[in-house]
Amino acid sequence: MSLVKPAHTISTYQHRRKRLADWMRSQGGGIAVIPTGHSPLRSGHTPYPFRFDSQFYYLTGFTEPEAWLVLVATDTVTHSVLFCREKDPQTEIWEGLCWGPNAAREAFGLDEAQDIASLDTWISKHLTGKGNLFLPLSRCAIADLPAQATRWLASARQQARGKQDVPLRWIDLTTELSHHRLIKDAEEIGTMREAARIAAIGHCQAMRATRPGLTERALEAELLAVFLRAGAQSVAYETIVATGANACILHHRAGHSVIGDQDLILIDAGCELDGYASDITRTFPASGQFTGFQATLYDIVLAAQQAAIEQTRPGMTFNDGHDAAIKVLTQGLIDVGFLSGDLDGNIEQGSYQRFYMHRTGHWLGLDVHDVGPYRHIDGGNVADKEEDPPWRLLEPGMVLTIEPGLYVRPADDIDPRAWDIGIRIEDDALITPSGCELLTRDVPVDRQSIEQIMRDGGPGFTQAPGP
């Protein structure tokens, strides 16, 4: 494991912990315990590459496995403790340098750091007199965390012997922390801009490299090479490269299918940089030129995306962009004869869902489908309410994707020339005070620009600037 410094300033992580501690105090105070997990085995003695828990990383910047954050928040005290592995020369021979508690405390701005071996003892001792126990119950890297917490509480009660109170209430901190993560700070936005830039270069390279006879995996390799050379640590999710009919499978994984000369190719790919995801989809012709229904349907999807973009601004709801895209897509399907009847009737009946079956976007951040509520939930059980709560209003600092699509499967009532055409166009949008900034528009999106880059090439890979 490499020795990775914090991606953002220490004060940023300290501010995030303080904000969480202030909320904990508003709930009566207590102690929060947040793990990051470990590397599960892929096979035999070979682990999967480790990826830290996003909640833990958001609060610490620490990237090693088998680590825990404990945050104490009482009326008079805020105290952060990192539990991590001790430095071990023998382990470092095999896995590389690690921080160890002493160096990690200073480098990551924690109040205290301890050997992971002391976690259970420390928590059991410090639970007494702390009010509540806060845990990431609904989004946790450790499956048996509730059982482990039960053991801590039992040990604390035994030690207290009735002399001090032990927390009787568990509080799930996931929703509150999700609200914090939904609005990105300046450092997060800077990282996401760079992740978007790198991903855009990869998509452009894939367009330039495309030719009939290549496999989907070959284009995946083009993307991955650019991502890693430009400084990203990994892909943000499993890359989708879908040629021909495969593009009508929403989560098709790049495989050994060979690109045909009349195919459209759908690539949905993004990179992860310092924990933050980019997420781009483009659809383009293997021949280098859109023809017939390819061009017609592509322009409908692009118009739907533009309609959604126009609704992506402060004061609009998360759902307004989706509604705008549905109107354009449905009218387009009527115009080409795939649907009959009037616009409102088709939307009310959901007839468009035969060709468009997903939402138009999702939050983006440390997770590619990032945390944060899509509706305003002001307490209570949503399932008990007669109506769904209102959609969340967009605010500056939010980042979301805008990704309408159309997917035409073979059917007797559809012109065979349109069969197996799958199109999706996706960009990442940052909400600004006056509208939205498309972070990923370094990738061509209109038909003419796509055809030009495939015909003439364009700017090649450029090394990301150094820190």
C-alpha beads as a LAMMPS data file, in Angstrom:
LAMMPS data file: protein, C-alpha beads

467 atoms
466 bonds

1 atom types
1 bond types

-500.0 500.0 xlo xhi
-500.0 500.0 ylo yhi
-500.0 500.0 zlo zhi

Masses

1 110.0

Atoms # bond

1 1 1 0.000 0.000 0.000
2 1 1 1.339 3.418 -0.908
3 1 1 1.589 6.223 1.613
4 1 1 -1.184 8.585 0.471
5 1 1 -1.408 12.110 1.844
6 1 1 -4.779 13.822 2.430
7 1 1 -6.343 14.891 -0.868
8 1 1 -7.726 18.092 0.647
9 1 1 -6.490 20.442 3.346
10 1 1 -6.495 19.231 6.936
11 1 1 -8.759 22.108 7.936
12 1 1 -11.400 20.843 5.499
13 1 1 -11.624 17.462 7.223
14 1 1 -11.586 19.142 10.637
15 1 1 -14.471 21.399 9.582
16 1 1 -16.492 18.383 8.416
17 1 1 -15.950 16.595 11.724
18 1 1 -16.922 19.732 13.658
19 1 1 -20.116 20.063 11.654
20 1 1 -21.039 16.450 12.403
21 1 1 -20.163 16.927 16.092
22 1 1 -22.405 20.018 16.275
23 1 1 -25.302 17.963 14.912
24 1 1 -24.565 15.191 17.400
25 1 1 -24.822 17.741 20.220
26 1 1 -28.195 18.862 18.856
27 1 1 -29.326 15.248 19.295
28 1 1 -28.107 15.081 22.880
29 1 1 -24.427 14.367 22.230
30 1 1 -22.564 11.110 22.410
31 1 1 -19.999 9.103 20.526
32 1 1 -19.911 8.283 16.794
33 1 1 -18.123 5.237 15.414
34 1 1 -17.447 5.045 11.657
35 1 1 -15.403 2.228 10.041
36 1 1 -13.779 2.030 6.626
37 1 1 -13.744 -1.745 6.129
38 1 1 -11.134 -4.075 4.665
39 1 1 -10.199 -5.734 1.379
40 1 1 -12.364 -8.808 0.723
41 1 1 -10.706 -11.767 -0.926
42 1 1 -11.148 -12.197 -4.666
43 1 1 -9.856 -15.749 -4.601
44 1 1 -7.427 -17.709 -2.486
45 1 1 -5.026 -15.232 -0.925
46 1 1 -5.672 -12.519 -3.515
47 1 1 -7.748 -9.551 -2.267
48 1 1 -9.767 -7.148 -4.326
49 1 1 -8.174 -3.698 -4.569
50 1 1 -9.194 -1.800 -1.458
51 1 1 -11.536 1.164 -1.769
52 1 1 -12.187 3.130 1.417
53 1 1 -15.679 3.753 2.776
54 1 1 -16.938 7.102 1.490
55 1 1 -18.417 8.265 4.819
56 1 1 -15.170 7.539 6.651
57 1 1 -13.036 9.125 3.931
58 1 1 -15.193 12.265 3.811
59 1 1 -14.440 12.863 7.491
60 1 1 -10.755 11.860 7.560
61 1 1 -9.090 11.702 4.119
62 1 1 -7.454 8.474 5.363
63 1 1 -7.215 5.738 2.721
64 1 1 -5.825 2.665 4.503
65 1 1 -8.026 -0.354 5.259
66 1 1 -8.955 -1.613 8.731
67 1 1 -9.334 1.869 10.181
68 1 1 -12.042 3.478 12.320
69 1 1 -12.972 7.042 13.226
70 1 1 -14.392 7.715 16.679
71 1 1 -15.856 11.176 17.250
72 1 1 -16.835 12.287 20.740
73 1 1 -19.244 15.227 21.048
74 1 1 -20.385 16.342 24.504
75 1 1 -21.485 19.742 25.816
76 1 1 -17.897 20.847 26.329
77 1 1 -15.741 18.491 24.249
78 1 1 -15.204 17.553 20.599
79 1 1 -12.556 14.875 20.281
80 1 1 -11.560 12.804 17.240
81 1 1 -9.686 9.515 17.407
82 1 1 -8.324 7.507 14.484
83 1 1 -7.756 3.793 14.988
84 1 1 -5.438 2.296 12.393
85 1 1 -2.813 -0.388 11.946
86 1 1 0.515 -0.023 13.704
87 1 1 3.594 0.308 11.555
88 1 1 4.980 -3.157 10.949
89 1 1 8.247 -3.545 9.013
90 1 1 7.361 -7.099 8.005
91 1 1 3.972 -6.091 6.593
92 1 1 5.525 -3.127 4.808
93 1 1 7.913 -5.450 2.974
94 1 1 4.884 -7.035 1.311
95 1 1 2.370 -4.197 1.088
96 1 1 4.355 -0.968 1.191
97 1 1 4.573 1.796 3.731
98 1 1 1.674 2.654 5.995
99 1 1 1.169 5.612 8.298
100 1 1 0.857 4.090 11.742
101 1 1 -1.009 5.976 14.514
102 1 1 1.676 8.520 15.420
103 1 1 2.287 9.829 11.908
104 1 1 -1.386 9.583 10.911
105 1 1 -2.570 11.745 13.806
106 1 1 -0.396 14.654 12.706
107 1 1 -0.770 14.197 8.945
108 1 1 -4.574 13.995 9.020
109 1 1 -5.242 16.479 11.816
110 1 1 -6.841 14.127 14.351
111 1 1 -6.826 14.808 18.082
112 1 1 -5.649 11.301 18.869
113 1 1 -4.647 8.092 17.088
114 1 1 -4.454 4.563 18.449
115 1 1 -3.509 1.082 17.367
116 1 1 -6.523 -0.706 15.870
117 1 1 -5.994 -3.497 18.396
118 1 1 -7.177 -1.167 21.181
119 1 1 -10.468 -0.223 19.493
120 1 1 -12.851 -2.419 21.503
121 1 1 -11.277 -1.570 24.850
122 1 1 -11.166 2.162 24.139
123 1 1 -14.781 2.376 22.986
124 1 1 -16.150 0.297 25.849
125 1 1 -14.298 2.476 28.337
126 1 1 -15.408 5.779 26.817
127 1 1 -19.065 4.950 26.162
128 1 1 -20.044 5.654 29.762
129 1 1 -21.614 9.046 30.298
130 1 1 -21.705 9.858 26.581
131 1 1 -25.437 10.022 25.847
132 1 1 -26.055 8.423 22.447
133 1 1 -24.205 6.020 20.183
134 1 1 -24.108 7.281 16.570
135 1 1 -23.495 4.704 13.823
136 1 1 -23.712 4.621 10.003
137 1 1 -26.340 1.890 10.239
138 1 1 -27.964 2.181 6.813
139 1 1 -24.767 2.609 4.806
140 1 1 -21.898 0.846 6.526
141 1 1 -18.685 -0.831 5.428
142 1 1 -18.933 -3.396 8.249
143 1 1 -21.902 -5.750 8.010
144 1 1 -21.794 -6.840 11.660
145 1 1 -21.459 -3.321 13.114
146 1 1 -24.731 -3.598 15.120
147 1 1 -23.521 -6.826 16.729
148 1 1 -20.166 -5.246 17.481
149 1 1 -21.886 -2.203 19.002
150 1 1 -23.978 -4.484 21.171
151 1 1 -20.798 -6.022 22.575
152 1 1 -19.327 -2.571 23.288
153 1 1 -22.451 -1.531 25.175
154 1 1 -22.542 -4.746 27.192
155 1 1 -18.911 -4.276 28.174
156 1 1 -19.518 -0.613 29.059
157 1 1 -22.471 -1.501 31.291
158 1 1 -20.382 -4.095 33.074
159 1 1 -17.614 -1.564 33.691
160 1 1 -20.027 1.170 34.797
161 1 1 -21.864 -1.072 37.282
162 1 1 -24.672 1.449 37.530
163 1 1 -22.439 4.338 38.525
164 1 1 -22.621 6.068 35.137
165 1 1 -25.119 6.095 32.311
166 1 1 -24.423 4.043 29.212
167 1 1 -26.013 5.030 25.877
168 1 1 -29.474 3.526 25.557
169 1 1 -30.228 4.931 22.108
170 1 1 -28.618 4.252 18.768
171 1 1 -28.875 7.003 16.187
172 1 1 -28.221 6.434 12.494
173 1 1 -25.984 9.275 11.311
174 1 1 -26.194 8.283 7.635
175 1 1 -28.977 10.663 6.628
176 1 1 -27.400 13.666 8.336
177 1 1 -23.987 12.984 6.826
178 1 1 -25.637 12.526 3.420
179 1 1 -27.031 16.057 3.696
180 1 1 -23.514 17.324 4.414
181 1 1 -22.061 15.521 1.410
182 1 1 -24.751 16.711 -0.982
183 1 1 -23.385 20.276 -1.133
184 1 1 -19.803 20.167 -2.386
185 1 1 -17.165 22.560 -1.067
186 1 1 -14.599 24.349 -3.213
187 1 1 -11.964 21.619 -2.842
188 1 1 -14.411 18.902 -3.787
189 1 1 -15.530 20.869 -6.831
190 1 1 -11.917 21.320 -7.909
191 1 1 -11.297 17.585 -7.676
192 1 1 -14.494 16.792 -9.582
193 1 1 -13.587 19.235 -12.352
194 1 1 -10.287 17.438 -12.804
195 1 1 -11.949 14.014 -12.727
196 1 1 -14.329 15.245 -15.414
197 1 1 -11.440 16.581 -17.501
198 1 1 -9.622 13.269 -17.376
199 1 1 -12.735 11.286 -18.240
200 1 1 -13.427 13.589 -21.172
201 1 1 -9.971 12.950 -22.608
202 1 1 -10.620 9.218 -22.337
203 1 1 -13.926 9.441 -24.196
204 1 1 -12.348 11.520 -26.964
205 1 1 -9.567 8.955 -27.315
206 1 1 -12.114 6.139 -27.562
207 1 1 -13.914 7.974 -30.372
208 1 1 -10.671 8.490 -32.258
209 1 1 -9.618 4.869 -31.789
210 1 1 -12.921 3.343 -32.899
211 1 1 -13.090 1.302 -36.065
212 1 1 -15.129 -1.708 -37.173
213 1 1 -13.527 -5.000 -36.173
214 1 1 -12.362 -3.882 -32.727
215 1 1 -13.882 -5.464 -29.647
216 1 1 -15.654 -3.622 -26.857
217 1 1 -12.776 -4.575 -24.567
218 1 1 -10.315 -2.827 -26.885
219 1 1 -12.163 0.460 -26.443
220 1 1 -12.344 -0.119 -22.697
221 1 1 -8.551 -0.424 -22.737
222 1 1 -8.243 2.950 -24.494
223 1 1 -10.302 4.591 -21.757
224 1 1 -8.460 2.954 -18.883
225 1 1 -5.046 3.832 -20.308
226 1 1 -5.948 7.515 -20.488
227 1 1 -7.520 7.547 -17.018
228 1 1 -4.450 6.090 -15.328
229 1 1 -1.885 8.049 -17.322
230 1 1 -3.680 11.291 -16.502
231 1 1 -3.554 10.678 -12.757
232 1 1 -6.840 8.981 -11.859
233 1 1 -6.541 6.087 -9.430
234 1 1 -9.192 3.864 -11.034
235 1 1 -12.454 3.765 -12.915
236 1 1 -15.399 5.132 -10.948
237 1 1 -17.564 2.125 -11.861
238 1 1 -17.406 -0.818 -14.221
239 1 1 -17.085 0.580 -17.729
240 1 1 -19.960 0.090 -20.148
241 1 1 -18.918 -0.304 -23.778
242 1 1 -21.892 -1.550 -25.776
243 1 1 -21.936 -1.989 -29.525
244 1 1 -25.035 -2.580 -31.623
245 1 1 -27.861 -4.366 -29.790
246 1 1 -25.806 -4.426 -26.587
247 1 1 -26.544 -0.706 -26.187
248 1 1 -30.143 -1.639 -25.355
249 1 1 -28.861 -3.426 -22.230
250 1 1 -28.571 -0.603 -19.720
251 1 1 -25.691 -2.076 -17.696
252 1 1 -23.957 -4.110 -20.373
253 1 1 -20.335 -4.749 -19.470
254 1 1 -17.605 -4.413 -22.063
255 1 1 -17.006 -7.855 -23.551
256 1 1 -15.714 -9.579 -26.660
257 1 1 -18.465 -8.388 -29.013
258 1 1 -16.964 -7.123 -32.265
259 1 1 -17.911 -3.671 -33.531
260 1 1 -19.812 -3.806 -36.818
261 1 1 -19.465 -1.130 -39.448
262 1 1 -23.115 -0.016 -39.082
263 1 1 -23.202 -0.141 -35.273
264 1 1 -23.755 2.642 -32.828
265 1 1 -21.453 2.382 -29.822
266 1 1 -22.560 3.495 -26.374
267 1 1 -19.819 4.172 -23.827
268 1 1 -20.685 4.961 -20.224
269 1 1 -17.410 5.477 -18.376
270 1 1 -15.868 7.659 -15.717
271 1 1 -12.761 7.782 -13.583
272 1 1 -12.190 8.182 -9.866
273 1 1 -9.752 10.862 -8.727
274 1 1 -8.936 11.178 -5.019
275 1 1 -12.198 9.419 -4.256
276 1 1 -14.454 11.537 -6.486
277 1 1 -16.268 10.171 -9.522
278 1 1 -16.907 11.434 -13.005
279 1 1 -19.661 9.885 -15.117
280 1 1 -19.971 10.426 -18.877
281 1 1 -21.966 8.668 -21.579
282 1 1 -21.600 9.236 -25.291
283 1 1 -23.062 7.358 -28.259
284 1 1 -21.369 7.476 -31.658
285 1 1 -21.289 5.569 -34.982
286 1 1 -18.600 3.018 -35.765
287 1 1 -18.624 4.241 -39.370
288 1 1 -17.916 7.805 -38.274
289 1 1 -21.230 9.103 -39.595
290 1 1 -24.766 8.953 -38.167
291 1 1 -27.301 7.652 -40.659
292 1 1 -31.088 7.345 -40.886
293 1 1 -32.743 6.493 -37.591
294 1 1 -29.397 6.802 -35.810
295 1 1 -29.334 10.523 -36.579
296 1 1 -33.045 11.073 -35.969
297 1 1 -33.127 9.367 -32.582
298 1 1 -29.813 10.887 -31.523
299 1 1 -31.142 14.388 -32.128
300 1 1 -34.245 13.602 -30.056
301 1 1 -32.110 12.469 -27.121
302 1 1 -29.820 15.483 -27.420
303 1 1 -32.832 17.825 -27.470
304 1 1 -34.192 16.060 -24.379
305 1 1 -30.904 16.554 -22.590
306 1 1 -30.866 20.242 -23.485
307 1 1 -34.406 20.606 -22.141
308 1 1 -33.294 18.996 -18.877
309 1 1 -30.193 21.220 -18.686
310 1 1 -32.395 24.318 -18.951
311 1 1 -34.290 23.156 -15.847
312 1 1 -31.102 22.448 -13.890
313 1 1 -30.630 25.596 -11.846
314 1 1 -31.226 26.854 -8.297
315 1 1 -34.854 26.912 -7.241
316 1 1 -35.915 24.152 -9.615
317 1 1 -36.556 20.676 -8.231
318 1 1 -34.500 17.573 -8.839
319 1 1 -37.402 16.176 -10.879
320 1 1 -37.976 19.168 -13.170
321 1 1 -35.189 18.114 -15.527
322 1 1 -36.608 14.597 -15.746
323 1 1 -40.078 15.896 -16.592
324 1 1 -38.653 18.183 -19.272
325 1 1 -36.686 15.333 -20.845
326 1 1 -39.734 13.041 -20.868
327 1 1 -41.788 15.603 -22.768
328 1 1 -39.185 15.922 -25.523
329 1 1 -38.547 12.171 -25.732
330 1 1 -42.243 11.327 -25.843
331 1 1 -42.998 13.911 -28.513
332 1 1 -40.054 12.599 -30.523
333 1 1 -41.358 9.036 -30.277
334 1 1 -44.749 10.237 -31.522
335 1 1 -43.121 12.126 -34.396
336 1 1 -41.230 9.053 -35.634
337 1 1 -44.304 6.850 -35.335
338 1 1 -43.202 4.691 -32.402
339 1 1 -46.073 5.994 -30.251
340 1 1 -49.569 7.087 -31.272
341 1 1 -51.925 9.500 -29.607
342 1 1 -51.311 12.830 -27.936
343 1 1 -48.356 13.913 -25.792
344 1 1 -50.150 14.262 -22.457
345 1 1 -51.921 10.936 -22.810
346 1 1 -48.705 9.053 -23.551
347 1 1 -46.942 10.653 -20.599
348 1 1 -49.847 9.936 -18.250
349 1 1 -49.972 6.297 -19.373
350 1 1 -46.186 5.935 -19.231
351 1 1 -46.064 4.670 -22.825
352 1 1 -42.596 6.158 -23.283
353 1 1 -41.186 3.743 -20.686
354 1 1 -41.028 1.071 -23.360
355 1 1 -38.159 3.085 -24.861
356 1 1 -36.950 5.070 -21.825
357 1 1 -37.052 3.268 -18.501
358 1 1 -34.641 5.102 -16.194
359 1 1 -34.374 8.429 -14.446
360 1 1 -32.647 11.389 -16.086
361 1 1 -29.984 11.789 -13.427
362 1 1 -28.548 11.102 -10.002
363 1 1 -26.305 12.828 -7.467
364 1 1 -22.562 12.523 -8.076
365 1 1 -19.629 12.783 -5.694
366 1 1 -17.620 10.313 -3.631
367 1 1 -20.005 7.641 -4.903
368 1 1 -21.026 7.557 -8.535
369 1 1 -24.626 7.290 -7.327
370 1 1 -23.924 9.646 -4.488
371 1 1 -25.797 10.001 -1.238
372 1 1 -28.403 12.630 -0.509
373 1 1 -32.206 12.658 -0.510
374 1 1 -34.054 13.358 -3.738
375 1 1 -37.104 14.537 -1.810
376 1 1 -37.610 16.802 1.197
377 1 1 -38.186 14.533 4.183
378 1 1 -39.087 16.445 7.327
379 1 1 -39.284 13.661 9.870
380 1 1 -41.758 10.821 10.123
381 1 1 -42.053 7.720 8.025
382 1 1 -42.488 8.561 4.348
383 1 1 -44.373 5.299 3.805
384 1 1 -47.066 6.461 6.240
385 1 1 -47.790 9.649 4.312
386 1 1 -50.645 9.813 1.867
387 1 1 -48.517 11.632 -0.710
388 1 1 -44.850 11.532 -1.556
389 1 1 -42.911 14.460 -0.079
390 1 1 -41.957 17.236 -2.511
391 1 1 -38.881 16.899 -4.681
392 1 1 -35.748 18.538 -3.342
393 1 1 -34.888 21.997 -4.612
394 1 1 -31.552 22.353 -6.376
395 1 1 -28.928 24.474 -4.605
396 1 1 -25.475 25.775 -5.598
397 1 1 -22.796 23.185 -4.887
398 1 1 -24.878 20.148 -5.798
399 1 1 -23.533 17.932 -8.586
400 1 1 -25.781 15.648 -10.611
401 1 1 -25.828 13.826 -13.910
402 1 1 -28.152 14.597 -16.817
403 1 1 -28.584 11.464 -18.920
404 1 1 -31.682 10.863 -21.055
405 1 1 -31.739 8.015 -23.532
406 1 1 -33.759 5.910 -25.969
407 1 1 -33.523 2.134 -26.407
408 1 1 -35.307 0.474 -29.316
409 1 1 -35.664 -3.298 -29.188
410 1 1 -37.002 -5.366 -32.088
411 1 1 -40.809 -5.373 -32.247
412 1 1 -43.432 -5.916 -34.946
413 1 1 -44.751 -2.365 -34.635
414 1 1 -41.312 -0.731 -34.992
415 1 1 -39.551 -0.011 -38.276
416 1 1 -36.805 -2.654 -38.528
417 1 1 -34.309 0.025 -39.515
418 1 1 -34.510 1.331 -35.942
419 1 1 -34.111 -2.028 -34.236
420 1 1 -31.251 -2.408 -31.733
421 1 1 -30.473 1.295 -31.550
422 1 1 -29.540 2.351 -28.021
423 1 1 -28.606 5.971 -27.305
424 1 1 -27.734 7.745 -24.061
425 1 1 -26.061 11.125 -23.580
426 1 1 -24.757 11.973 -20.119
427 1 1 -22.981 14.967 -18.637
428 1 1 -22.092 16.020 -15.095
429 1 1 -23.650 19.294 -13.954
430 1 1 -22.573 21.520 -11.077
431 1 1 -25.323 23.784 -9.777
432 1 1 -24.085 27.395 -9.732
433 1 1 -25.793 30.533 -8.360
434 1 1 -27.147 31.362 -11.817
435 1 1 -27.653 27.973 -13.467
436 1 1 -25.407 24.984 -13.982
437 1 1 -21.902 24.326 -15.250
438 1 1 -21.444 21.233 -17.397
439 1 1 -18.171 19.759 -16.184
440 1 1 -17.893 17.194 -18.971
441 1 1 -18.500 19.120 -22.169
442 1 1 -14.899 18.693 -23.291
443 1 1 -16.352 15.624 -25.014
444 1 1 -18.185 16.466 -28.262
445 1 1 -21.925 16.007 -27.968
446 1 1 -23.598 17.216 -31.188
447 1 1 -23.510 14.932 -34.220
448 1 1 -21.343 17.179 -36.354
449 1 1 -18.627 17.522 -33.704
450 1 1 -18.591 13.784 -33.017
451 1 1 -18.262 13.027 -36.714
452 1 1 -15.443 15.560 -37.001
453 1 1 -13.370 14.129 -34.136
454 1 1 -13.793 10.644 -35.562
455 1 1 -12.812 11.857 -39.026
456 1 1 -10.047 14.321 -38.227
457 1 1 -8.950 13.340 -34.746
458 1 1 -8.394 16.127 -32.272
459 1 1 -6.244 17.096 -29.328
460 1 1 -4.462 14.040 -28.001
461 1 1 -3.709 13.098 -24.424
462 1 1 -2.162 15.855 -22.344
463 1 1 -0.561 15.233 -18.988
464 1 1 -2.483 16.659 -16.051
465 1 1 -0.675 19.565 -14.433
466 1 1 1.343 18.729 -11.363
467 1 1 0.329 19.681 -7.847

Bonds

1 1 1 2
2 1 2 3
3 1 3 4
4 1 4 5
5 1 5 6
6 1 6 7
7 1 7 8
8 1 8 9
9 1 9 10
10 1 10 11
11 1 11 12
12 1 12 13
13 1 13 14
14 1 14 15
15 1 15 16
16 1 16 17
17 1 17 18
18 1 18 19
19 1 19 20
20 1 20 21
21 1 21 22
22 1 22 23
23 1 23 24
24 1 24 25
25 1 25 26
26 1 26 27
27 1 27 28
28 1 28 29
29 1 29 30
30 1 30 31
31 1 31 32
32 1 32 33
33 1 33 34
34 1 34 35
35 1 35 36
36 1 36 37
37 1 37 38
38 1 38 39
39 1 39 40
40 1 40 41
41 1 41 42
42 1 42 43
43 1 43 44
44 1 44 45
45 1 45 46
46 1 46 47
47 1 47 48
48 1 48 49
49 1 49 50
50 1 50 51
51 1 51 52
52 1 52 53
53 1 53 54
54 1 54 55
55 1 55 56
56 1 56 57
57 1 57 58
58 1 58 59
59 1 59 60
60 1 60 61
61 1 61 62
62 1 62 63
63 1 63 64
64 1 64 65
65 1 65 66
66 1 66 67
67 1 67 68
68 1 68 69
69 1 69 70
70 1 70 71
71 1 71 72
72 1 72 73
73 1 73 74
74 1 74 75
75 1 75 76
76 1 76 77
77 1 77 78
78 1 78 79
79 1 79 80
80 1 80 81
81 1 81 82
82 1 82 83
83 1 83 84
84 1 84 85
85 1 85 86
86 1 86 87
87 1 87 88
88 1 88 89
89 1 89 90
90 1 90 91
91 1 91 92
92 1 92 93
93 1 93 94
94 1 94 95
95 1 95 96
96 1 96 97
97 1 97 98
98 1 98 99
99 1 99 100
100 1 100 101
101 1 101 102
102 1 102 103
103 1 103 104
104 1 104 105
105 1 105 106
106 1 106 107
107 1 107 108
108 1 108 109
109 1 109 110
110 1 110 111
111 1 111 112
112 1 112 113
113 1 113 114
114 1 114 115
115 1 115 116
116 1 116 117
117 1 117 118
118 1 118 119
119 1 119 120
120 1 120 121
121 1 121 122
122 1 122 123
123 1 123 124
124 1 124 125
125 1 125 126
126 1 126 127
127 1 127 128
128 1 128 129
129 1 129 130
130 1 130 131
131 1 131 132
132 1 132 133
133 1 133 134
134 1 134 135
135 1 135 136
136 1 136 137
137 1 137 138
138 1 138 139
139 1 139 140
140 1 140 141
141 1 141 142
142 1 142 143
143 1 143 144
144 1 144 145
145 1 145 146
146 1 146 147
147 1 147 148
148 1 148 149
149 1 149 150
150 1 150 151
151 1 151 152
152 1 152 153
153 1 153 154
154 1 154 155
155 1 155 156
156 1 156 157
157 1 157 158
158 1 158 159
159 1 159 160
160 1 160 161
161 1 161 162
162 1 162 163
163 1 163 164
164 1 164 165
165 1 165 166
166 1 166 167
167 1 167 168
168 1 168 169
169 1 169 170
170 1 170 171
171 1 171 172
172 1 172 173
173 1 173 174
174 1 174 175
175 1 175 176
176 1 176 177
177 1 177 178
178 1 178 179
179 1 179 180
180 1 180 181
181 1 181 182
182 1 182 183
183 1 183 184
184 1 184 185
185 1 185 186
186 1 186 187
187 1 187 188
188 1 188 189
189 1 189 190
190 1 190 191
191 1 191 192
192 1 192 193
193 1 193 194
194 1 194 195
195 1 195 196
196 1 196 197
197 1 197 198
198 1 198 199
199 1 199 200
200 1 200 201
201 1 201 202
202 1 202 203
203 1 203 204
204 1 204 205
205 1 205 206
206 1 206 207
207 1 207 208
208 1 208 209
209 1 209 210
210 1 210 211
211 1 211 212
212 1 212 213
213 1 213 214
214 1 214 215
215 1 215 216
216 1 216 217
217 1 217 218
218 1 218 219
219 1 219 220
220 1 220 221
221 1 221 222
222 1 222 223
223 1 223 224
224 1 224 225
225 1 225 226
226 1 226 227
227 1 227 228
228 1 228 229
229 1 229 230
230 1 230 231
231 1 231 232
232 1 232 233
233 1 233 234
234 1 234 235
235 1 235 236
236 1 236 237
237 1 237 238
238 1 238 239
239 1 239 240
240 1 240 241
241 1 241 242
242 1 242 243
243 1 243 244
244 1 244 245
245 1 245 246
246 1 246 247
247 1 247 248
248 1 248 249
249 1 249 250
250 1 250 251
251 1 251 252
252 1 252 253
253 1 253 254
254 1 254 255
255 1 255 256
256 1 256 257
257 1 257 258
258 1 258 259
259 1 259 260
260 1 260 261
261 1 261 262
262 1 262 263
263 1 263 264
264 1 264 265
265 1 265 266
266 1 266 267
267 1 267 268
268 1 268 269
269 1 269 270
270 1 270 271
271 1 271 272
272 1 272 273
273 1 273 274
274 1 274 275
275 1 275 276
276 1 276 277
277 1 277 278
278 1 278 279
279 1 279 280
280 1 280 281
281 1 281 282
282 1 282 283
283 1 283 284
284 1 284 285
285 1 285 286
286 1 286 287
287 1 287 288
288 1 288 289
289 1 289 290
290 1 290 291
291 1 291 292
292 1 292 293
293 1 293 294
294 1 294 295
295 1 295 296
296 1 296 297
297 1 297 298
298 1 298 299
299 1 299 300
300 1 300 301
301 1 301 302
302 1 302 303
303 1 303 304
304 1 304 305
305 1 305 306
306 1 306 307
307 1 307 308
308 1 308 309
309 1 309 310
310 1 310 311
311 1 311 312
312 1 312 313
313 1 313 314
314 1 314 315
315 1 315 316
316 1 316 317
317 1 317 318
318 1 318 319
319 1 319 320
320 1 320 321
321 1 321 322
322 1 322 323
323 1 323 324
324 1 324 325
325 1 325 326
326 1 326 327
327 1 327 328
328 1 328 329
329 1 329 330
330 1 330 331
331 1 331 332
332 1 332 333
333 1 333 334
334 1 334 335
335 1 335 336
336 1 336 337
337 1 337 338
338 1 338 339
339 1 339 340
340 1 340 341
341 1 341 342
342 1 342 343
343 1 343 344
344 1 344 345
345 1 345 346
346 1 346 347
347 1 347 348
348 1 348 349
349 1 349 350
350 1 350 351
351 1 351 352
352 1 352 353
353 1 353 354
354 1 354 355
355 1 355 356
356 1 356 357
357 1 357 358
358 1 358 359
359 1 359 360
360 1 360 361
361 1 361 362
362 1 362 363
363 1 363 364
364 1 364 365
365 1 365 366
366 1 366 367
367 1 367 368
368 1 368 369
369 1 369 370
370 1 370 371
371 1 371 372
372 1 372 373
373 1 373 374
374 1 374 375
375 1 375 376
376 1 376 377
377 1 377 378
378 1 378 379
379 1 379 380
380 1 380 381
381 1 381 382
382 1 382 383
383 1 383 384
384 1 384 385
385 1 385 386
386 1 386 387
387 1 387 388
388 1 388 389
389 1 389 390
390 1 390 391
391 1 391 392
392 1 392 393
393 1 393 394
394 1 394 395
395 1 395 396
396 1 396 397
397 1 397 398
398 1 398 399
399 1 399 400
400 1 400 401
401 1 401 402
402 1 402 403
403 1 403 404
404 1 404 405
405 1 405 406
406 1 406 407
407 1 407 408
408 1 408 409
409 1 409 410
410 1 410 411
411 1 411 412
412 1 412 413
413 1 413 414
414 1 414 415
415 1 415 416
416 1 416 417
417 1 417 418
418 1 418 419
419 1 419 420
420 1 420 421
421 1 421 422
422 1 422 423
423 1 423 424
424 1 424 425
425 1 425 426
426 1 426 427
427 1 427 428
428 1 428 429
429 1 429 430
430 1 430 431
431 1 431 432
432 1 432 433
433 1 433 434
434 1 434 435
435 1 435 436
436 1 436 437
437 1 437 438
438 1 438 439
439 1 439 440
440 1 440 441
441 1 441 442
442 1 442 443
443 1 443 444
444 1 444 445
445 1 445 446
446 1 446 447
447 1 447 448
448 1 448 449
449 1 449 450
450 1 450 451
451 1 451 452
452 1 452 453
453 1 453 454
454 1 454 455
455 1 455 456
456 1 456 457
457 1 457 458
458 1 458 459
459 1 459 460
460 1 460 461
461 1 461 462
462 1 462 463
463 1 463 464
464 1 464 465
465 1 465 466
466 1 466 467
